[in-house]
Amino acid sequence: MLRALGIWVLVILILGTIWPPALHLPQLWMVASVSILANILQPSYRPFEGSRTPEDRGTAAQILWTVYLTQAAALLELVWRRRVAIPLDLTTWAALAAMIGGLALRTWAVVLLGPWFTWNVTVQAGQQLVSRGPYRFIRHPSYTGALITFVASCVLLRSWVVALLAALTLVLAFRRRIRYEEALLVKTLPGYQAYISRTYKLLPGIF
């Protein structure tokens, strides 16, 4: 939480210096509020953590830095467009609902995994296959929730170019990590191969 607060204090100071009208946009404060809430609800992580398993292959860092860079780019697009007002219209409320819904999905997924949730690509002692809740339909609902949340945050700021870029780069980052995760899970977790045959990776009915 302190990290998120520190980041957003810095963001507000920078925006207040280079484009003060941005601080009057309710959408900016919506994004900040949900981002801070996400840090409260999610397990802690370290962007520069070195204690990764060999199976990770840099995928955690790729995901984290993709998130950081696309979120920064969304703010830059907001400044570049010099918006002095964004209407509190259907797009705003739909994007905010998507952010909250994505966070709720990710939090639900993390809670269901309990102690087996980890930032490392690993299978822990005694770990069992979880196939209830969102795991009944998709194998990586925590990634789906994160994807929805971060893309929706760009839409909320009307950073349309970065929203498309975030969707593409995050899907690629999650897809790469899933490949290594599932290769390990198939080898070490009983029943995972059959589980793959009846579920989707990220998006039900699509992928």
DAMOLIN-V695281 format. One record per backbone hydrogen bond with DSSP energy under -0.5 kcal/mol. CO is the residue of the C=O (numbers start at 1). NH is the residue of the N-H. If there is no record, write none. Layout:
co = {CO | CO}
nh = {NH | NH}
//
This chain:
co = {1 | 2 | 3 | 4 | 5 | 6 | 7 | 8 | 9 | 10 | 11 | 12 | 13 | 14 | 14 | 15 | 19 | 20 | 21 | 22 | 24 | 25 | 25 | 26 | 27 | 28 | 29 | 30 | 31 | 32 | 33 | 34 | 35 | 36 | 37 | 38 | 46 | 50 | 53 | 53 | 54 | 56 | 58 | 59 | 60 | 61 | 62 | 63 | 64 | 65 | 66 | 67 | 68 | 69 | 70 | 71 | 72 | 73 | 74 | 75 | 76 | 77 | 78 | 79 | 87 | 89 | 90 | 91 | 92 | 93 | 94 | 95 | 96 | 97 | 98 | 99 | 100 | 101 | 102 | 103 | 104 | 105 | 106 | 107 | 108 | 109 | 110 | 113 | 114 | 120 | 124 | 129 | 132 | 133 | 134 | 134 | 137 | 140 | 140 | 141 | 142 | 143 | 144 | 145 | 146 | 147 | 148 | 149 | 150 | 151 | 152 | 153 | 154 | 155 | 158 | 159 | 160 | 161 | 162 | 163 | 164 | 165 | 166 | 167 | 168 | 169 | 170 | 171 | 172 | 173 | 174 | 175 | 176 | 177 | 178 | 179 | 180 | 181 | 182 | 183 | 184 | 185 | 188 | 189 | 191 | 192 | 193 | 194 | 195 | 196 | 200 | 201 | 202 | 203 | 203 | 207}
nh = {5 | 6 | 7 | 8 | 9 | 10 | 11 | 12 | 13 | 14 | 15 | 16 | 17 | 17 | 18 | 19 | 22 | 23 | 24 | 25 | 26 | 28 | 29 | 30 | 31 | 32 | 33 | 34 | 35 | 36 | 37 | 38 | 39 | 40 | 41 | 42 | 49 | 52 | 56 | 57 | 57 | 59 | 62 | 63 | 64 | 65 | 66 | 67 | 68 | 69 | 70 | 71 | 72 | 73 | 74 | 75 | 76 | 77 | 78 | 79 | 80 | 81 | 83 | 82 | 89 | 93 | 94 | 95 | 96 | 97 | 98 | 99 | 100 | 101 | 102 | 103 | 104 | 105 | 106 | 107 | 108 | 109 | 110 | 111 | 112 | 113 | 114 | 116 | 117 | 122 | 127 | 131 | 135 | 136 | 137 | 138 | 200 | 143 | 144 | 145 | 146 | 147 | 148 | 149 | 150 | 151 | 152 | 153 | 154 | 155 | 156 | 157 | 159 | 158 | 160 | 163 | 164 | 165 | 166 | 167 | 168 | 169 | 170 | 171 | 172 | 173 | 174 | 175 | 176 | 177 | 178 | 179 | 180 | 181 | 182 | 183 | 184 | 185 | 186 | 187 | 188 | 189 | 190 | 192 | 195 | 196 | 197 | 198 | 198 | 199 | 139 | 140 | 204 | 206 | 207 | 201}
//
